[in-house]
Amino acid sequence: MEKVRKQGTRPVTLWECPLVILNQAQSRYLLVRHWFLSLNTVVAKNTLELWGYFTFLLQTNCQTH
């Protein structure tokens, strides 16, 4: 068992299990949050572009009629 501990592949104790799970959950949360925020910026940008295009169409239609 001592050899295993020195190599760094020692079994995880009961107290460390929740910490490992918490670390994994936190990193996963940050990843999801980052992905969600980037998705939000893309959606907001596209919405603004669509709105600009829509208003442009409305203006041109109103001017021609």
JOLIN-V865038 format. One record per residue. N is the residue number from 1. RES is the residue in one small letter. PHI is phi in degrees with one decimal (* if undefined). Layout:
# JOLIN-V865038
N&RES&PHI, N&RES&PHI
This chain:
# JOLIN-V865038
1&m&*, 2&e&-65.8, 3&k&-62.9, 4&v&-63.4, 5&r&-65.3, 6&k&-68.8, 7&q&-76.4, 8&g&90.7, 9&t&-111.3, 10&r&-69.5, 11&p&-64.9, 12&v&-74.4, 13&t&-77.4, 14&l&-63.0, 15&w&-74.0, 16&e&-84.2, 17&c&-55.9, 18&p&-60.0, 19&l&-65.5, 20&v&-63.2, 21&i&-62.8, 22&l&-63.4, 23&n&-61.5, 24&q&-64.0, 25&a&-64.3, 26&q&-65.6, 27&s&-65.3, 28&r&-65.4, 29&y&-62.1, 30&l&-64.2, 31&l&-63.3, 32&v&-64.4, 33&r&-63.4, 34&h&-61.1, 35&w&-64.4, 36&f&-64.9, 37&l&-65.3, 38&s&-66.2, 39&l&-63.6, 40&n&-61.5, 41&t&-65.4, 42&v&-64.0, 43&v&-64.1, 44&a&-63.5, 45&k&-63.3, 46&n&-64.0, 47&t&-63.8, 48&l&-63.0, 49&e&-64.3, 50&l&-63.1, 51&w&-63.1, 52&g&-62.2, 53&y&-64.3, 54&f&-63.7, 55&t&-65.6, 56&f&-61.9, 57&l&-62.3, 58&l&-61.3, 59&q&-63.2, 60&t&-67.4, 61&n&-66.1, 62&c&-67.3, 63&q&-72.8, 64&t&-75.7, 65&h&-84.6
